[in-house]
Amino acid sequence: MATARPQAKVQESRAVASLAGPLTPEQLLERIAELRKEGRHDEADKALEEFRKQYPSYRISEEMLKKVERPK
């Protein structure tokens, strides 16, 4: 039953996230910054791309850009 437990955690996480409601753009950027901090750059790239599609006119501050863009 070890394989059932991780799936239960994923479902639990999704359920908790859905209760919290939609995230603000600032919260989404913080999550992307956290992915970068964790070294999960491919995931952060995809999330940032989606963010920009969802919020095309949102101006990301210089400070936040340093956190969410892929390091050069």
mmCIF file as Biopython writes it, N, C-alpha, C and O atoms, coordinates in Angstrom:
data_model
#
loop_
_atom_site.group_PDB
_atom_site.id
_atom_site.type_symbol
_atom_site.label_atom_id
_atom_site.label_alt_id
_atom_site.label_comp_id
_atom_site.label_asym_id
_atom_site.label_entity_id
_atom_site.label_seq_id
_atom_site.pdbx_PDB_ins_code
_atom_site.Cartn_x
_atom_site.Cartn_y
_atom_site.Cartn_z
_atom_site.occupancy
_atom_site.B_iso_or_equiv
_atom_site.auth_seq_id
_atom_site.auth_asym_id
_atom_site.pdbx_PDB_model_num
ATOM 1   N N  . MET A ? 1  ? 0.810   -1.204 0.000   1.0 0.0 1  A 1 
ATOM 2   C CA . MET A ? 1  ? 0.000   0.000  0.000   1.0 0.0 1  A 1 
ATOM 3   C C  . MET A ? 1  ? 0.852   1.267  0.000   1.0 0.0 1  A 1 
ATOM 4   O O  . MET A ? 1  ? 0.309   2.367  0.101   1.0 0.0 1  A 1 
ATOM 5   N N  . ALA A ? 2  ? 2.134   1.140  -0.107  1.0 0.0 2  A 1 
ATOM 6   C CA . ALA A ? 2  ? 3.019   2.303  -0.102  1.0 0.0 2  A 1 
ATOM 7   C C  . ALA A ? 2  ? 2.754   3.212  -1.296  1.0 0.0 2  A 1 
ATOM 8   O O  . ALA A ? 2  ? 2.968   4.421  -1.210  1.0 0.0 2  A 1 
ATOM 9   N N  . THR A ? 3  ? 2.294   2.649  -2.401  1.0 0.0 3  A 1 
ATOM 10  C CA . THR A ? 3  ? 2.043   3.471  -3.584  1.0 0.0 3  A 1 
ATOM 11  C C  . THR A ? 3  ? 0.766   4.292  -3.442  1.0 0.0 3  A 1 
ATOM 12  O O  . THR A ? 3  ? 0.637   5.331  -4.090  1.0 0.0 3  A 1 
ATOM 13  N N  . ALA A ? 4  ? -0.159  3.867  -2.632  1.0 0.0 4  A 1 
ATOM 14  C CA . ALA A ? 4  ? -1.412  4.598  -2.471  1.0 0.0 4  A 1 
ATOM 15  C C  . ALA A ? 4  ? -1.219  5.865  -1.648  1.0 0.0 4  A 1 
ATOM 16  O O  . ALA A ? 4  ? -1.913  6.859  -1.860  1.0 0.0 4  A 1 
ATOM 17  N N  . ARG A ? 5  ? -0.296  5.830  -0.727  1.0 0.0 5  A 1 
ATOM 18  C CA . ARG A ? 5  ? -0.099  6.976  0.157   1.0 0.0 5  A 1 
ATOM 19  C C  . ARG A ? 5  ? 0.360   8.244  -0.573  1.0 0.0 5  A 1 
ATOM 20  O O  . ARG A ? 5  ? -0.212  9.307  -0.332  1.0 0.0 5  A 1 
ATOM 21  N N  . PRO A ? 6  ? 1.368   8.180  -1.456  1.0 0.0 6  A 1 
ATOM 22  C CA . PRO A ? 6  ? 1.739   9.409  -2.165  1.0 0.0 6  A 1 
ATOM 23  C C  . PRO A ? 6  ? 0.586   9.986  -2.979  1.0 0.0 6  A 1 
ATOM 24  O O  . PRO A ? 6  ? 0.416   11.204 -3.036  1.0 0.0 6  A 1 
ATOM 25  N N  . GLN A ? 7  ? -0.201  9.129  -3.603  1.0 0.0 7  A 1 
ATOM 26  C CA . GLN A ? 7  ? -1.343  9.600  -4.379  1.0 0.0 7  A 1 
ATOM 27  C C  . GLN A ? 7  ? -2.341  10.304 -3.464  1.0 0.0 7  A 1 
ATOM 28  O O  . GLN A ? 7  ? -2.917  11.325 -3.841  1.0 0.0 7  A 1 
ATOM 29  N N  . ALA A ? 8  ? -2.544  9.766  -2.276  1.0 0.0 8  A 1 
ATOM 30  C CA . ALA A ? 8  ? -3.458  10.393 -1.329  1.0 0.0 8  A 1 
ATOM 31  C C  . ALA A ? 8  ? -2.956  11.780 -0.940  1.0 0.0 8  A 1 
ATOM 32  O O  . ALA A ? 8  ? -3.749  12.710 -0.800  1.0 0.0 8  A 1 
ATOM 33  N N  . LYS A ? 9  ? -1.641  11.923 -0.766  1.0 0.0 9  A 1 
ATOM 34  C CA . LYS A ? 9  ? -1.079  13.226 -0.422  1.0 0.0 9  A 1 
ATOM 35  C C  . LYS A ? 9  ? -1.282  14.227 -1.552  1.0 0.0 9  A 1 
ATOM 36  O O  . LYS A ? 9  ? -1.580  15.395 -1.300  1.0 0.0 9  A 1 
ATOM 37  N N  . VAL A ? 10 ? -1.123  13.779 -2.794  1.0 0.0 10 A 1 
ATOM 38  C CA . VAL A ? 10 ? -1.333  14.664 -3.936  1.0 0.0 10 A 1 
ATOM 39  C C  . VAL A ? 10 ? -2.775  15.135 -3.959  1.0 0.0 10 A 1 
ATOM 40  O O  . VAL A ? 10 ? -3.040  16.322 -4.144  1.0 0.0 10 A 1 
ATOM 41  N N  . GLN A ? 11 ? -3.701  14.219 -3.774  1.0 0.0 11 A 1 
ATOM 42  C CA . GLN A ? 11 ? -5.118  14.580 -3.777  1.0 0.0 11 A 1 
ATOM 43  C C  . GLN A ? 11 ? -5.432  15.512 -2.613  1.0 0.0 11 A 1 
ATOM 44  O O  . GLN A ? 11 ? -6.204  16.458 -2.762  1.0 0.0 11 A 1 
ATOM 45  N N  . GLU A ? 12 ? -4.837  15.246 -1.462  1.0 0.0 12 A 1 
ATOM 46  C CA . GLU A ? 12 ? -5.045  16.095 -0.290  1.0 0.0 12 A 1 
ATOM 47  C C  . GLU A ? 12 ? -4.512  17.504 -0.561  1.0 0.0 12 A 1 
ATOM 48  O O  . GLU A ? 12 ? -5.171  18.489 -0.227  1.0 0.0 12 A 1 
ATOM 49  N N  . SER A ? 13 ? -3.330  17.603 -1.160  1.0 0.0 13 A 1 
ATOM 50  C CA . SER A ? 13 ? -2.746  18.900 -1.471  1.0 0.0 13 A 1 
ATOM 51  C C  . SER A ? 13 ? -3.630  19.683 -2.431  1.0 0.0 13 A 1 
ATOM 52  O O  . SER A ? 13 ? -3.836  20.883 -2.251  1.0 0.0 13 A 1 
ATOM 53  N N  . ARG A ? 14 ? -4.146  19.017 -3.434  1.0 0.0 14 A 1 
ATOM 54  C CA . ARG A ? 14 ? -5.033  19.679 -4.392  1.0 0.0 14 A 1 
ATOM 55  C C  . ARG A ? 14 ? -6.307  20.152 -3.714  1.0 0.0 14 A 1 
ATOM 56  O O  . ARG A ? 14 ? -6.805  21.241 -3.999  1.0 0.0 14 A 1 
ATOM 57  N N  . ALA A ? 15 ? -6.831  19.331 -2.818  1.0 0.0 15 A 1 
ATOM 58  C CA . ALA A ? 15 ? -8.058  19.691 -2.109  1.0 0.0 15 A 1 
ATOM 59  C C  . ALA A ? 15 ? -7.830  20.919 -1.238  1.0 0.0 15 A 1 
ATOM 60  O O  . ALA A ? 15 ? -8.659  21.829 -1.211  1.0 0.0 15 A 1 
ATOM 61  N N  . VAL A ? 16 ? -6.721  20.943 -0.536  1.0 0.0 16 A 1 
ATOM 62  C CA . VAL A ? 16 ? -6.405  22.087 0.309   1.0 0.0 16 A 1 
ATOM 63  C C  . VAL A ? 16 ? -6.206  23.329 -0.554  1.0 0.0 16 A 1 
ATOM 64  O O  . VAL A ? 16 ? -6.686  24.406 -0.203  1.0 0.0 16 A 1 
ATOM 65  N N  . ALA A ? 17 ? -5.511  23.192 -1.667  1.0 0.0 17 A 1 
ATOM 66  C CA . ALA A ? 17 ? -5.281  24.325 -2.560  1.0 0.0 17 A 1 
ATOM 67  C C  . ALA A ? 17 ? -6.596  24.869 -3.112  1.0 0.0 17 A 1 
ATOM 68  O O  . ALA A ? 17 ? -6.760  26.081 -3.251  1.0 0.0 17 A 1 
ATOM 69  N N  . SER A ? 18 ? -7.524  23.982 -3.423  1.0 0.0 18 A 1 
ATOM 70  C CA . SER A ? 18 ? -8.796  24.443 -3.969  1.0 0.0 18 A 1 
ATOM 71  C C  . SER A ? 18 ? -9.611  25.194 -2.924  1.0 0.0 18 A 1 
ATOM 72  O O  . SER A ? 18 ? -10.382 26.086 -3.277  1.0 0.0 18 A 1 
ATOM 73  N N  . LEU A ? 19 ? -9.460  24.857 -1.656  1.0 0.0 19 A 1 
ATOM 74  C CA . LEU A ? 19 ? -10.158 25.558 -0.593  1.0 0.0 19 A 1 
ATOM 75  C C  . LEU A ? 19 ? -9.622  26.973 -0.421  1.0 0.0 19 A 1 
ATOM 76  O O  . LEU A ? 19 ? -10.363 27.882 -0.049  1.0 0.0 19 A 1 
ATOM 77  N N  . ALA A ? 20 ? -8.354  27.155 -0.689  1.0 0.0 20 A 1 
ATOM 78  C CA . ALA A ? 20 ? -7.722  28.455 -0.519  1.0 0.0 20 A 1 
ATOM 79  C C  . ALA A ? 20 ? -8.196  29.450 -1.561  1.0 0.0 20 A 1 
ATOM 80  O O  . ALA A ? 20 ? -8.046  30.657 -1.370  1.0 0.0 20 A 1 
ATOM 81  N N  . GLY A ? 21 ? -8.754  28.978 -2.640  1.0 0.0 21 A 1 
ATOM 82  C CA . GLY A ? 21 ? -9.228  29.858 -3.687  1.0 0.0 21 A 1 
ATOM 83  C C  . GLY A ? 21 ? -8.114  30.234 -4.636  1.0 0.0 21 A 1 
ATOM 84  O O  . GLY A ? 21 ? -6.979  29.781 -4.486  1.0 0.0 21 A 1 
ATOM 85  N N  . PRO A ? 22 ? -8.439  31.070 -5.619  1.0 0.0 22 A 1 
ATOM 86  C CA . PRO A ? 22 ? -7.434  31.447 -6.613  1.0 0.0 22 A 1 
ATOM 87  C C  . PRO A ? 22 ? -6.334  32.297 -5.973  1.0 0.0 22 A 1 
ATOM 88  O O  . PRO A ? 22 ? -6.562  33.046 -5.022  1.0 0.0 22 A 1 
ATOM 89  N N  . LEU A ? 23 ? -5.147  32.150 -6.528  1.0 0.0 23 A 1 
ATOM 90  C CA . LEU A ? 23 ? -4.011  32.912 -6.029  1.0 0.0 23 A 1 
ATOM 91  C C  . LEU A ? 23 ? -3.928  34.256 -6.735  1.0 0.0 23 A 1 
ATOM 92  O O  . LEU A ? 23 ? -4.319  34.388 -7.895  1.0 0.0 23 A 1 
ATOM 93  N N  . THR A ? 24 ? -3.422  35.235 -6.031  1.0 0.0 24 A 1 
ATOM 94  C CA . THR A ? 24 ? -3.194  36.545 -6.638  1.0 0.0 24 A 1 
ATOM 95  C C  . THR A ? 24 ? -1.960  36.457 -7.524  1.0 0.0 24 A 1 
ATOM 96  O O  . THR A ? 24 ? -1.167  35.527 -7.373  1.0 0.0 24 A 1 
ATOM 97  N N  . PRO A ? 25 ? -1.776  37.397 -8.441  1.0 0.0 25 A 1 
ATOM 98  C CA . PRO A ? 25 ? -0.555  37.386 -9.254  1.0 0.0 25 A 1 
ATOM 99  C C  . PRO A ? 25 ? 0.714   37.404 -8.390  1.0 0.0 25 A 1 
ATOM 100 O O  . PRO A ? 25 ? 1.701   36.744 -8.716  1.0 0.0 25 A 1 
ATOM 101 N N  . GLU A ? 26 ? 0.682   38.150 -7.306  1.0 0.0 26 A 1 
ATOM 102 C CA . GLU A ? 26 ? 1.840   38.225 -6.420  1.0 0.0 26 A 1 
ATOM 103 C C  . GLU A ? 26 ? 2.142   36.870 -5.795  1.0 0.0 26 A 1 
ATOM 104 O O  . GLU A ? 26 ? 3.304   36.481 -5.675  1.0 0.0 26 A 1 
ATOM 105 N N  . GLN A ? 27 ? 1.098   36.153 -5.398  1.0 0.0 27 A 1 
ATOM 106 C CA . GLN A ? 27 ? 1.282   34.822 -4.814  1.0 0.0 27 A 1 
ATOM 107 C C  . GLN A ? 27 ? 1.832   33.846 -5.849  1.0 0.0 27 A 1 
ATOM 108 O O  . GLN A ? 27 ? 2.686   33.016 -5.535  1.0 0.0 27 A 1 
ATOM 109 N N  . LEU A ? 28 ? 1.348   33.946 -7.072  1.0 0.0 28 A 1 
ATOM 110 C CA . LEU A ? 28 ? 1.863   33.081 -8.141  1.0 0.0 28 A 1 
ATOM 111 C C  . LEU A ? 28 ? 3.342   33.351 -8.388  1.0 0.0 28 A 1 
ATOM 112 O O  . LEU A ? 28 ? 4.124   32.416 -8.558  1.0 0.0 28 A 1 
ATOM 113 N N  . LEU A ? 29 ? 3.726   34.615 -8.407  1.0 0.0 29 A 1 
ATOM 114 C CA . LEU A ? 29 ? 5.134   34.959 -8.609  1.0 0.0 29 A 1 
ATOM 115 C C  . LEU A ? 29 ? 5.996   34.442 -7.459  1.0 0.0 29 A 1 
ATOM 116 O O  . LEU A ? 29 ? 7.118   33.988 -7.681  1.0 0.0 29 A 1 
ATOM 117 N N  . GLU A ? 30 ? 5.483   34.509 -6.247  1.0 0.0 30 A 1 
ATOM 118 C CA . GLU A ? 30 ? 6.229   33.969 -5.095  1.0 0.0 30 A 1 
ATOM 119 C C  . GLU A ? 30 ? 6.436   32.466 -5.247  1.0 0.0 30 A 1 
ATOM 120 O O  . GLU A ? 30 ? 7.499   31.946 -4.907  1.0 0.0 30 A 1 
ATOM 121 N N  . ARG A ? 31 ? 5.430   31.773 -5.753  1.0 0.0 31 A 1 
ATOM 122 C CA . ARG A ? 31 ? 5.578   30.324 -5.974  1.0 0.0 31 A 1 
ATOM 123 C C  . ARG A ? 31 ? 6.614   30.037 -7.055  1.0 0.0 31 A 1 
ATOM 124 O O  . ARG A ? 31 ? 7.387   29.085 -6.941  1.0 0.0 31 A 1 
ATOM 125 N N  . ILE A ? 32 ? 6.630   30.854 -8.098  1.0 0.0 32 A 1 
ATOM 126 C CA . ILE A ? 32 ? 7.631   30.679 -9.155  1.0 0.0 32 A 1 
ATOM 127 C C  . ILE A ? 32 ? 9.018   30.947 -8.586  1.0 0.0 32 A 1 
ATOM 128 O O  . ILE A ? 32 ? 9.965   30.220 -8.886  1.0 0.0 32 A 1 
ATOM 129 N N  . ALA A ? 33 ? 9.142   31.989 -7.764  1.0 0.0 33 A 1 
ATOM 130 C CA . ALA A ? 33 ? 10.424  32.304 -7.128  1.0 0.0 33 A 1 
ATOM 131 C C  . ALA A ? 33 ? 10.886  31.145 -6.252  1.0 0.0 33 A 1 
ATOM 132 O O  . ALA A ? 33 ? 12.079  30.849 -6.187  1.0 0.0 33 A 1 
ATOM 133 N N  . GLU A ? 34 ? 9.953   30.498 -5.587  1.0 0.0 34 A 1 
ATOM 134 C CA . GLU A ? 34 ? 10.295  29.351 -4.737  1.0 0.0 34 A 1 
ATOM 135 C C  . GLU A ? 34 ? 10.809  28.180 -5.586  1.0 0.0 34 A 1 
ATOM 136 O O  . GLU A ? 34 ? 11.755  27.495 -5.196  1.0 0.0 34 A 1 
ATOM 137 N N  . LEU A ? 35 ? 10.188  27.958 -6.735  1.0 0.0 35 A 1 
ATOM 138 C CA . LEU A ? 35 ? 10.680  26.916 -7.645  1.0 0.0 35 A 1 
ATOM 139 C C  . LEU A ? 35 ? 12.125  27.211 -8.056  1.0 0.0 35 A 1 
ATOM 140 O O  . LEU A ? 35 ? 12.963  26.309 -8.077  1.0 0.0 35 A 1 
ATOM 141 N N  . ARG A ? 36 ? 12.411  28.458 -8.379  1.0 0.0 36 A 1 
ATOM 142 C CA . ARG A ? 36 ? 13.780  28.849 -8.746  1.0 0.0 36 A 1 
ATOM 143 C C  . ARG A ? 36 ? 14.744  28.574 -7.597  1.0 0.0 36 A 1 
ATOM 144 O O  . ARG A ? 36 ? 15.826  28.019 -7.785  1.0 0.0 36 A 1 
ATOM 145 N N  . LYS A ? 37 ? 14.322  28.976 -6.414  1.0 0.0 37 A 1 
ATOM 146 C CA . LYS A ? 37 ? 15.153  28.797 -5.219  1.0 0.0 37 A 1 
ATOM 147 C C  . LYS A ? 37 ? 15.475  27.323 -4.985  1.0 0.0 37 A 1 
ATOM 148 O O  . LYS A ? 37 ? 16.558  26.980 -4.511  1.0 0.0 37 A 1 
ATOM 149 N N  . GLU A ? 38 ? 14.525  26.461 -5.323  1.0 0.0 38 A 1 
ATOM 150 C CA . GLU A ? 38 ? 14.700  25.016 -5.165  1.0 0.0 38 A 1 
ATOM 151 C C  . GLU A ? 38 ? 15.471  24.396 -6.323  1.0 0.0 38 A 1 
ATOM 152 O O  . GLU A ? 38 ? 15.747  23.197 -6.307  1.0 0.0 38 A 1 
ATOM 153 N N  . GLY A ? 39 ? 15.824  25.202 -7.333  1.0 0.0 39 A 1 
ATOM 154 C CA . GLY A ? 39 ? 16.557  24.696 -8.487  1.0 0.0 39 A 1 
ATOM 155 C C  . GLY A ? 39 ? 15.684  23.989 -9.507  1.0 0.0 39 A 1 
ATOM 156 O O  . GLY A ? 39 ? 16.195  23.267 -10.363 1.0 0.0 39 A 1 
ATOM 157 N N  . ARG A ? 40 ? 14.384  24.182 -9.430  1.0 0.0 40 A 1 
ATOM 158 C CA . ARG A ? 40 ? 13.444  23.537 -10.344 1.0 0.0 40 A 1 
ATOM 159 C C  . ARG A ? 40 ? 13.165  24.497 -11.503 1.0 0.0 40 A 1 
ATOM 160 O O  . ARG A ? 40 ? 12.042  24.963 -11.696 1.0 0.0 40 A 1 
ATOM 161 N N  . HIS A ? 41 ? 14.225  24.775 -12.266 1.0 0.0 41 A 1 
ATOM 162 C CA . HIS A ? 41 ? 14.181  25.821 -13.284 1.0 0.0 41 A 1 
ATOM 163 C C  . HIS A ? 41 ? 13.232  25.525 -14.439 1.0 0.0 41 A 1 
ATOM 164 O O  . HIS A ? 41 ? 12.568  26.438 -14.930 1.0 0.0 41 A 1 
ATOM 165 N N  . ASP A ? 42 ? 13.151  24.283 -14.884 1.0 0.0 42 A 1 
ATOM 166 C CA . ASP A ? 42 ? 12.234  23.970 -15.990 1.0 0.0 42 A 1 
ATOM 167 C C  . ASP A ? 42 ? 10.786  24.224 -15.573 1.0 0.0 42 A 1 
ATOM 168 O O  . ASP A ? 42 ? 10.002  24.777 -16.345 1.0 0.0 42 A 1 
ATOM 169 N N  . GLU A ? 43 ? 10.435  23.821 -14.356 1.0 0.0 43 A 1 
ATOM 170 C CA . GLU A ? 43 ? 9.078   24.058 -13.856 1.0 0.0 43 A 1 
ATOM 171 C C  . GLU A ? 43 ? 8.810   25.552 -13.705 1.0 0.0 43 A 1 
ATOM 172 O O  . GLU A ? 43 ? 7.723   26.035 -14.024 1.0 0.0 43 A 1 
ATOM 173 N N  . ALA A ? 44 ? 9.813   26.274 -13.217 1.0 0.0 44 A 1 
ATOM 174 C CA . ALA A ? 44 ? 9.661   27.725 -13.045 1.0 0.0 44 A 1 
ATOM 175 C C  . ALA A ? 44 ? 9.491   28.402 -14.397 1.0 0.0 44 A 1 
ATOM 176 O O  . ALA A ? 44 ? 8.679   29.315 -14.537 1.0 0.0 44 A 1 
ATOM 177 N N  . ASP A ? 45 ? 10.262  27.953 -15.403 1.0 0.0 45 A 1 
ATOM 178 C CA . ASP A ? 45 ? 10.125  28.524 -16.753 1.0 0.0 45 A 1 
ATOM 179 C C  . ASP A ? 45 ? 8.709   28.351 -17.268 1.0 0.0 45 A 1 
ATOM 180 O O  . ASP A ? 45 ? 8.114   29.292 -17.794 1.0 0.0 45 A 1 
ATOM 181 N N  . LYS A ? 46 ? 8.169   27.146 -17.117 1.0 0.0 46 A 1 
ATOM 182 C CA . LYS A ? 46 ? 6.817   26.870 -17.597 1.0 0.0 46 A 1 
ATOM 183 C C  . LYS A ? 46 ? 5.780   27.688 -16.834 1.0 0.0 46 A 1 
ATOM 184 O O  . LYS A ? 46 ? 4.842   28.226 -17.422 1.0 0.0 46 A 1 
ATOM 185 N N  . ALA A ? 47 ? 5.961   27.775 -15.522 1.0 0.0 47 A 1 
ATOM 186 C CA . ALA A ? 47 ? 5.021   28.536 -14.705 1.0 0.0 47 A 1 
ATOM 187 C C  . ALA A ? 47 ? 5.065   30.021 -15.049 1.0 0.0 47 A 1 
ATOM 188 O O  . ALA A ? 47 ? 4.026   30.679 -15.102 1.0 0.0 47 A 1 
ATOM 189 N N  . LEU A ? 48 ? 6.264   30.550 -15.283 1.0 0.0 48 A 1 
ATOM 190 C CA . LEU A ? 48 ? 6.390   31.958 -15.647 1.0 0.0 48 A 1 
ATOM 191 C C  . LEU A ? 48 ? 5.769   32.219 -17.017 1.0 0.0 48 A 1 
ATOM 192 O O  . LEU A ? 48 ? 5.128   33.248 -17.226 1.0 0.0 48 A 1 
ATOM 193 N N  . GLU A ? 49 ? 5.959   31.296 -17.937 1.0 0.0 49 A 1 
ATOM 194 C CA . GLU A ? 49 ? 5.338   31.420 -19.261 1.0 0.0 49 A 1 
ATOM 195 C C  . GLU A ? 49 ? 3.817   31.453 -19.133 1.0 0.0 49 A 1 
ATOM 196 O O  . GLU A ? 49 ? 3.159   32.280 -19.765 1.0 0.0 49 A 1 
ATOM 197 N N  . GLU A ? 50 ? 3.261   30.567 -18.326 1.0 0.0 50 A 1 
ATOM 198 C CA . GLU A ? 50 ? 1.814   30.536 -18.112 1.0 0.0 50 A 1 
ATOM 199 C C  . GLU A ? 50 ? 1.339   31.816 -17.430 1.0 0.0 50 A 1 
ATOM 200 O O  . GLU A ? 50 ? 0.289   32.362 -17.771 1.0 0.0 50 A 1 
ATOM 201 N N  . PHE A ? 51 ? 2.129   32.288 -16.458 1.0 0.0 51 A 1 
ATOM 202 C CA . PHE A ? 51 ? 1.781   33.522 -15.771 1.0 0.0 51 A 1 
ATOM 203 C C  . PHE A ? 51 ? 1.669   34.660 -16.775 1.0 0.0 51 A 1 
ATOM 204 O O  . PHE A ? 51 ? 0.707   35.429 -16.744 1.0 0.0 51 A 1 
ATOM 205 N N  . ARG A ? 52 ? 2.645   34.769 -17.660 1.0 0.0 52 A 1 
ATOM 206 C CA . ARG A ? 52 ? 2.653   35.855 -18.639 1.0 0.0 52 A 1 
ATOM 207 C C  . ARG A ? 52 ? 1.495   35.745 -19.634 1.0 0.0 52 A 1 
ATOM 208 O O  . ARG A ? 52 ? 1.005   36.760 -20.130 1.0 0.0 52 A 1 
ATOM 209 N N  . LYS A ? 53 ? 1.061   34.525 -19.923 1.0 0.0 53 A 1 
ATOM 210 C CA . LYS A ? 53 ? -0.109  34.342 -20.786 1.0 0.0 53 A 1 
ATOM 211 C C  . LYS A ? 53 ? -1.383  34.780 -20.060 1.0 0.0 53 A 1 
ATOM 212 O O  . LYS A ? 53 ? -2.262  35.415 -20.644 1.0 0.0 53 A 1 
ATOM 213 N N  . GLN A ? 54 ? -1.461  34.427 -18.777 1.0 0.0 54 A 1 
ATOM 214 C CA . GLN A ? 54 ? -2.654  34.736 -17.990 1.0 0.0 54 A 1 
ATOM 215 C C  . GLN A ? 54 ? -2.734  36.221 -17.630 1.0 0.0 54 A 1 
ATOM 216 O O  . GLN A ? 54 ? -3.824  36.790 -17.561 1.0 0.0 54 A 1 
ATOM 217 N N  . TYR A ? 55 ? -1.583  36.842 -17.402 1.0 0.0 55 A 1 
ATOM 218 C CA . TYR A ? 55 ? -1.537  38.244 -16.998 1.0 0.0 55 A 1 
ATOM 219 C C  . TYR A ? 55 ? -0.605  39.023 -17.940 1.0 0.0 55 A 1 
ATOM 220 O O  . TYR A ? 55 ? 0.458   39.472 -17.511 1.0 0.0 55 A 1 
ATOM 221 N N  . PRO A ? 56 ? -0.980  39.187 -19.200 1.0 0.0 56 A 1 
ATOM 222 C CA . PRO A ? 56 ? -0.078  39.794 -20.178 1.0 0.0 56 A 1 
ATOM 223 C C  . PRO A ? 56 ? 0.295   41.247 -19.881 1.0 0.0 56 A 1 
ATOM 224 O O  . PRO A ? 56 ? 1.363   41.696 -20.296 1.0 0.0 56 A 1 
ATOM 225 N N  . SER A ? 57 ? -0.536  41.974 -19.191 1.0 0.0 57 A 1 
ATOM 226 C CA . SER A ? 57 ? -0.224  43.380 -18.926 1.0 0.0 57 A 1 
ATOM 227 C C  . SER A ? 57 ? 0.303   43.618 -17.508 1.0 0.0 57 A 1 
ATOM 228 O O  . SER A ? 57 ? 0.531   44.762 -17.114 1.0 0.0 57 A 1 
ATOM 229 N N  . TYR A ? 58 ? 0.495   42.549 -16.750 1.0 0.0 58 A 1 
ATOM 230 C CA . TYR A ? 58 ? 0.986   42.692 -15.377 1.0 0.0 58 A 1 
ATOM 231 C C  . TYR A ? 58 ? 2.459   43.088 -15.393 1.0 0.0 58 A 1 
ATOM 232 O O  . TYR A ? 58 ? 3.277   42.424 -16.030 1.0 0.0 58 A 1 
ATOM 233 N N  . ARG A ? 59 ? 2.795   44.164 -14.696 1.0 0.0 59 A 1 
ATOM 234 C CA . ARG A ? 59 ? 4.175   44.626 -14.638 1.0 0.0 59 A 1 
ATOM 235 C C  . ARG A ? 59 ? 4.858   43.982 -13.429 1.0 0.0 59 A 1 
ATOM 236 O O  . ARG A ? 59 ? 4.484   44.232 -12.283 1.0 0.0 59 A 1 
ATOM 237 N N  . ILE A ? 60 ? 5.857   43.158 -13.703 1.0 0.0 60 A 1 
ATOM 238 C CA . ILE A ? 60 ? 6.615   42.488 -12.650 1.0 0.0 60 A 1 
ATOM 239 C C  . ILE A ? 60 ? 7.745   43.431 -12.235 1.0 0.0 60 A 1 
ATOM 240 O O  . ILE A ? 60 ? 8.497   43.916 -13.081 1.0 0.0 60 A 1 
ATOM 241 N N  . SER A ? 61 ? 7.859   43.684 -10.944 1.0 0.0 61 A 1 
ATOM 242 C CA . SER A ? 61 ? 8.889   44.595 -10.448 1.0 0.0 61 A 1 
ATOM 243 C C  . SER A ? 61 ? 10.282  44.046 -10.745 1.0 0.0 61 A 1 
ATOM 244 O O  . SER A ? 61 ? 10.459  42.842 -10.926 1.0 0.0 61 A 1 
ATOM 245 N N  . GLU A ? 62 ? 11.262  44.938 -10.792 1.0 0.0 62 A 1 
ATOM 246 C CA . GLU A ? 62 ? 12.651  44.536 -11.049 1.0 0.0 62 A 1 
ATOM 247 C C  . GLU A ? 62 ? 13.125  43.532 -9.997  1.0 0.0 62 A 1 
ATOM 248 O O  . GLU A ? 62 ? 13.811  42.561 -10.316 1.0 0.0 62 A 1 
ATOM 249 N N  . GLU A ? 63 ? 12.752  43.776 -8.750  1.0 0.0 63 A 1 
ATOM 250 C CA . GLU A ? 63 ? 13.149  42.878 -7.658  1.0 0.0 63 A 1 
ATOM 251 C C  . GLU A ? 63 ? 12.588  41.471 -7.868  1.0 0.0 63 A 1 
ATOM 252 O O  . GLU A ? 63 ? 13.294  40.478 -7.694  1.0 0.0 63 A 1 
ATOM 253 N N  . MET A ? 64 ? 11.306  41.400 -8.245  1.0 0.0 64 A 1 
ATOM 254 C CA . MET A ? 64 ? 10.680  40.096 -8.456  1.0 0.0 64 A 1 
ATOM 255 C C  . MET A ? 64 ? 11.223  39.433 -9.713  1.0 0.0 64 A 1 
ATOM 256 O O  . MET A ? 64 ? 11.376  38.211 -9.741  1.0 0.0 64 A 1 
ATOM 257 N N  . LEU A ? 65 ? 11.518  40.204 -10.749 1.0 0.0 65 A 1 
ATOM 258 C CA . LEU A ? 65 ? 12.092  39.626 -11.966 1.0 0.0 65 A 1 
ATOM 259 C C  . LEU A ? 65 ? 13.391  38.884 -11.648 1.0 0.0 65 A 1 
ATOM 260 O O  . LEU A ? 65 ? 13.655  37.818 -12.204 1.0 0.0 65 A 1 
ATOM 261 N N  . LYS A ? 66 ? 14.187  39.444 -10.765 1.0 0.0 66 A 1 
ATOM 262 C CA . LYS A ? 66 ? 15.443  38.793 -10.369 1.0 0.0 66 A 1 
ATOM 263 C C  . LYS A ? 66 ? 15.183  37.434 -9.731  1.0 0.0 66 A 1 
ATOM 264 O O  . LYS A ? 66 ? 16.006  36.524 -9.834  1.0 0.0 66 A 1 
ATOM 265 N N  . LYS A ? 67 ? 14.032  37.301 -9.070  1.0 0.0 67 A 1 
ATOM 266 C CA . LYS A ? 67 ? 13.696  36.049 -8.401  1.0 0.0 67 A 1 
ATOM 267 C C  . LYS A ? 67 ? 13.073  35.023 -9.336  1.0 0.0 67 A 1 
ATOM 268 O O  . LYS A ? 67 ? 13.274  33.822 -9.158  1.0 0.0 67 A 1 
ATOM 269 N N  . VAL A ? 68 ? 12.309  35.487 -10.342 1.0 0.0 68 A 1 
ATOM 270 C CA . VAL A ? 68 ? 11.530  34.540 -11.149 1.0 0.0 68 A 1 
ATOM 271 C C  . VAL A ? 68 ? 12.154  34.188 -12.496 1.0 0.0 68 A 1 
ATOM 272 O O  . VAL A ? 68 ? 11.840  33.146 -13.070 1.0 0.0 68 A 1 
ATOM 273 N N  . GLU A ? 69 ? 13.038  35.051 -13.007 1.0 0.0 69 A 1 
ATOM 274 C CA . GLU A ? 69 ? 13.657  34.727 -14.290 1.0 0.0 69 A 1 
ATOM 275 C C  . GLU A ? 69 ? 14.829  33.780 -14.080 1.0 0.0 69 A 1 
ATOM 276 O O  . GLU A ? 69 ? 15.467  33.773 -13.027 1.0 0.0 69 A 1 
ATOM 277 N N  . ARG A ? 70 ? 15.097  32.977 -15.115 1.0 0.0 70 A 1 
ATOM 278 C CA . ARG A ? 70 ? 16.194  32.011 -15.052 1.0 0.0 70 A 1 
ATOM 279 C C  . ARG A ? 70 ? 17.519  32.774 -14.920 1.0 0.0 70 A 1 
ATOM 280 O O  . ARG A ? 70 ? 17.768  33.730 -15.655 1.0 0.0 70 A 1 
ATOM 281 N N  . PRO A ? 71 ? 18.354  32.347 -13.985 1.0 0.0 71 A 1 
ATOM 282 C CA . PRO A ? 71 ? 19.655  32.992 -13.835 1.0 0.0 71 A 1 
ATOM 283 C C  . PRO A ? 71 ? 20.484  32.872 -15.108 1.0 0.0 71 A 1 
ATOM 284 O O  . PRO A ? 71 ? 20.426  31.855 -15.800 1.0 0.0 71 A 1 
ATOM 285 N N  . LYS A ? 72 ? 21.244  33.901 -15.411 1.0 0.0 72 A 1 
ATOM 286 C CA . LYS A ? 72 ? 22.039  33.904 -16.636 1.0 0.0 72 A 1 
ATOM 287 C C  . LYS A ? 72 ? 23.436  33.405 -16.378 1.0 0.0 72 A 1 
ATOM 288 O O  . LYS A ? 72 ? 24.248  33.340 -17.301 1.0 0.0 72 A 1 
#
